[in-house]
Amino acid sequence: MTTLAASLDAFGDVPPRVSSWRRFWRVFIGRRVVILGAAIILLLLFVALTANFISPYDPYQQNLRNALQQPSAAHLLGTDALGRDTLSRVIYGSRTSLAVGLIATAIGGLIGMTLGLLAGYFGGLVNTLIMRFTDALMAIPMLILALAIGAALGGGLTNVIISLGIAIIPTYARLMCGQVMAVREEDYVKAGEVIGGSDLRIMVMHVLPNSLSPLIVLATLNLGAAILAEAGLSFLGLGIDPPGAAWGAMVSDGYRYLPTNPVLSFAPGFCVMLVVLAFNLVGDGLRDALDPRLRGTL
């Protein structure tokens, strides 16, 4: 026993082993800004899900006699040019932003990861065709590509989601392809091939699960990017059709009243900024927590 203890002392302190979940959780909540970002996202979810109950007024009800009122006890953020309550429209706008962000990211992520998985696993001509298509899309900035697709499809919630989903496909495809090409050379993948596993089984059971960590971080960051892009499209008139409540459209509508009633633009603009910042903070926290170099240690 004495010899064993001396041997352990010779190697110094050994970092304690912890489960992957405990390590992930400790790293993720170890930064206060990440907790702040997560709290903002949870607040966004709460507001979006309970908009019918917490909204003080009908966001679509017009009352021209109350047009352009300054913030007051009756209307905390004032009213717009049609007499609609600004706070109510901001609350309902959270639904639009969250729906666009989640669905567009899901569409782009699923298609992009599938293309990247096929390109990285099979290589050769499949890789060349998919990656050249991806390069062509990546040559156009995301917002410009979404604008072009949105202009072709027209406005409306469905078309905005489709245009943004297509615009973010290249980032997922490129990242997934790189991850799969690295995992493809691991011993457990080779072992699966040796024992006669089908390509589909190897891709789904071995390659895909070991390639997802950076894709999860990318998805979190793209949620914020999709919300910001939707606000940009709505600001330019290619987003949600009136009278739908959308933060970008509200910023555009209130732009002309900045000298007299700046809250009409500042309130929804601040919400966009806050939500995008929150998703970026959480994405940064996920990146640190999922870093394989920290795996197994405190």
KARAJO-V874496 format. One line per field, one symbol per residue. ss: DSSP state (H for helix, E for strand, C for the rest). psi: psi as a letter, one per 30 degrees, with the letter a starting at -180 (. if undefined). burial: b if it has 24 or more other C-alpha atoms within 12 Angstrom, else e. A space follows every 10 residues. Layout:
ss = ???
psi = ???
burial = ???
//
This chain:
ss = CHHHHHHHHH CCCCCCCCCH HHHHHHHHCC CHHHHHHHHH HHHHHHHHHC HHHHCCCCCC CCCHHHCCCC CCCCCCCCEC CCCCEHHHHH HHHHHHHHHH HHHHHHHHHH HHHHHHHHHH HHCHHHHHHH HHHHHHHHCC CHHHHHHHHH HHHCCCHHHH HHHHHHHCHH HHHHHHHHHH HHHCCCHHHH HHHHCCCCHH HHHHHHHCHH HCHHHHHHHH HHHHHHHHHH HHHHHCCCCC CCCCCCHHHH HHHHHHHCCC CCHHHHHHHH HHHHHHHHHH HHHHHHHHHC CHHHCCCC
psi = eeeeeeeeee fakkkkklle eeeeeeeegf keeeeeeeee eeeeeeeefg efefkfljff kkjffgkhkl kaeejegala fggkkeeeee effeeeeeee eeeeeeeeee eeeeeeeeee efabeeeeee eeeeeeeffk keeeeeeeee eeflaleeee eeeeeefgee eeeeeeeeee eeefglefee eeeeggklee eeeefeeeeg gfefeeeeee efeeeeeeee eeeeefggbk kkgkjkeeee eeefefgeee iffeeeeeee eeeeeeeeee eeeeeeeefg jfffkfl.
burial = eeeeeeeeee eeeeeeeeee eebbebbbbe eeebbbbbeb beebbebbee beeebbbbbb eeeeeeebbb eeeebebbbb bbbbbbbbbb bbbbbbbbbb bbbbbbbbbb bbbbbbbbbb bbeeeebeeb beebeebbee ebbbbbbbbb eeebbbbbbb bbbbbbbbbb bbbbbbbbbb bebbeeeebe eeeeeeeeee ebbeebbbeb bbbbbbbbbb bbbbbbbbbb bbbbbbbbbb beebbbbbbb bbbbbeeeee bbbbbbbbbe bbbbbbbbbb bbbbbbbbbb eeeeeeee
//
